[in-house]
Amino acid sequence: MGRGGSRVGTGPKPSAKRTTLAPVAPVIAPADLTDAERAQWDRLAPTAVAMGTLVPETVPGFRLLVEVAAERVATAGIIAGHGRIGSGGAHPLLTHLRQLTQRLESLLARYRIAAMGRPAEVPTKSEPDAGTAGKRDFYGTLRAVR
């Protein structure tokens, strides 16, 4: 005889209404970034700002992301210069490169920059009322009512 509460995920569906994003202060890159880190910041920051994941409060974590990205590029350059396989076997930095790649992938996912299975929904400033404009499908996409 089972006892306990309801199962996880049961109950009414959450409201389909989206909250609007509050305007945030512009994000400025830290002044003490190296040239390689600054290049990574300039490459990745616009996407993170557009996704709403890079705000002034998340700058320390994003700094870690650009540091790891710059280190990965430098390590890949060293390996490319020496060759992946030498007379003594595989290059000793290949393991370090793999670890940097895994760490970079997790950081990119944190800021919604990594490639995913389906396109990530970009936050919008305003959206029409779901009750009058349409219904959401299984994936949360707003569809017109026919």
C-alpha positions as CSV (number, residue, x, y, z in Angstrom):
1,M,0.0,0.0,0.0
2,G,1.6,3.2,-1.1
3,R,1.8,6.2,1.1
4,G,3.0,9.7,0.7
5,G,2.1,12.7,-1.3
6,S,1.5,13.2,-5.0
7,R,4.1,12.2,-7.5
8,V,6.6,14.7,-8.8
9,G,5.4,16.6,-11.9
10,T,1.7,16.0,-11.3
11,G,-0.8,18.8,-10.9
12,P,-1.9,21.7,-13.0
13,K,0.5,23.0,-15.6
14,P,2.3,26.2,-14.8
15,S,1.1,29.5,-16.2
16,A,2.2,30.1,-19.8
17,K,2.7,33.8,-19.1
18,R,6.3,35.0,-19.4
19,T,7.8,37.6,-17.2
20,T,9.4,40.6,-18.8
21,L,13.0,41.3,-18.3
22,A,14.0,44.4,-16.3
23,P,16.6,46.6,-17.9
24,V,20.1,45.9,-16.7
25,A,23.2,48.0,-16.5
26,P,25.6,47.6,-19.3
27,V,28.3,45.0,-18.7
28,I,31.9,46.3,-18.9
29,A,34.9,43.9,-19.4
30,P,37.4,43.9,-16.5
31,A,40.3,46.2,-17.3
32,D,43.0,43.6,-16.3
33,L,42.2,41.0,-19.0
34,T,45.0,39.8,-21.1
35,D,44.8,40.4,-24.9
36,A,43.8,36.8,-25.5
37,E,41.1,36.9,-22.7
38,R,39.9,40.2,-24.1
39,A,39.5,38.7,-27.6
40,Q,37.4,35.8,-26.1
41,W,35.3,38.4,-24.1
42,D,34.6,40.4,-27.3
43,R,33.7,37.1,-29.1
44,L,31.4,35.6,-26.4
45,A,29.9,38.6,-24.5
46,P,27.4,39.8,-27.1
47,T,25.8,36.4,-27.2
48,A,25.6,36.1,-23.4
49,V,24.2,39.6,-23.1
50,A,21.5,38.8,-25.7
51,M,20.6,35.6,-23.9
52,G,20.3,37.6,-20.6
53,T,22.9,35.5,-18.8
54,L,25.7,38.1,-18.6
55,V,24.8,40.8,-16.2
56,P,27.0,42.8,-13.8
57,E,26.4,40.2,-11.1
58,T,27.7,37.3,-13.3
59,V,30.9,39.0,-14.5
60,P,33.2,37.0,-12.2
61,G,31.9,33.7,-13.6
62,F,32.1,35.0,-17.2
63,R,35.7,36.1,-16.5
64,L,36.5,32.4,-15.6
65,L,34.9,31.4,-18.9
66,V,37.1,33.7,-21.0
67,E,40.2,32.7,-19.0
68,V,39.5,29.0,-19.7
69,A,38.7,29.8,-23.4
70,A,42.0,31.7,-23.8
71,E,44.0,28.9,-22.1
72,R,42.4,26.3,-24.3
73,V,43.3,28.3,-27.4
74,A,46.9,28.7,-26.2
75,T,47.2,25.0,-25.3
76,A,45.8,23.9,-28.7
77,G,48.4,26.2,-30.3
78,I,51.3,24.6,-28.4
79,I,50.0,21.1,-29.4
80,A,49.6,22.2,-33.0
81,G,53.2,23.5,-33.0
82,H,54.7,20.3,-31.6
83,G,52.4,17.8,-33.3
84,R,49.8,15.6,-31.6
85,I,52.0,12.5,-31.7
86,G,55.7,12.5,-31.3
87,S,58.5,9.9,-30.9
88,G,57.5,9.4,-27.3
89,G,53.8,8.9,-28.0
90,A,50.9,11.3,-27.6
91,H,51.6,14.9,-26.7
92,P,51.6,15.3,-22.9
93,L,49.3,18.3,-23.1
94,L,46.5,16.4,-24.8
95,T,45.0,15.4,-21.5
96,H,45.1,19.1,-20.3
97,L,43.4,20.1,-23.6
98,R,40.6,17.6,-23.1
99,Q,40.1,18.8,-19.5
100,L,40.0,22.5,-20.6
101,T,37.5,21.6,-23.4
102,Q,35.2,19.8,-20.9
103,R,35.4,22.8,-18.5
104,L,34.8,25.2,-21.3
105,E,31.7,23.3,-22.5
106,S,30.1,23.4,-19.1
107,L,30.8,27.1,-18.7
108,L,29.4,27.8,-22.2
109,A,26.3,25.9,-21.2
110,R,26.0,28.0,-18.0
111,Y,25.8,31.2,-20.0
112,R,23.6,29.6,-22.7
113,I,26.2,30.0,-25.4
114,A,26.9,26.3,-26.1
115,A,25.1,24.6,-29.0
116,M,22.1,22.7,-27.7
117,G,19.7,20.1,-29.3
118,R,17.2,22.8,-30.2
119,P,17.5,26.5,-30.4
120,A,17.3,28.2,-27.0
121,E,14.5,30.6,-26.5
122,V,15.8,34.1,-26.4
123,P,14.2,36.2,-23.6
124,T,11.9,38.9,-25.0
125,K,11.0,42.2,-23.6
126,S,7.3,41.7,-24.1
127,E,5.1,38.9,-25.5
128,P,1.4,38.9,-26.4
129,D,-1.0,37.5,-23.9
130,A,-1.0,33.7,-24.5
131,G,-4.8,33.6,-23.8
132,T,-5.7,35.8,-26.8
133,A,-2.8,35.3,-29.2
134,G,-2.4,31.5,-29.2
135,K,-1.4,28.4,-27.3
136,R,2.0,27.0,-26.4
137,D,3.0,23.6,-27.9
138,F,4.9,20.8,-26.1
139,Y,8.2,22.7,-26.5
140,G,6.8,26.0,-25.1
141,T,6.6,27.8,-28.5
142,L,3.7,30.1,-28.9
143,R,1.5,28.9,-31.8
144,A,-1.4,30.6,-33.4
145,V,-4.9,29.3,-32.6
146,R,-6.7,28.0,-35.7
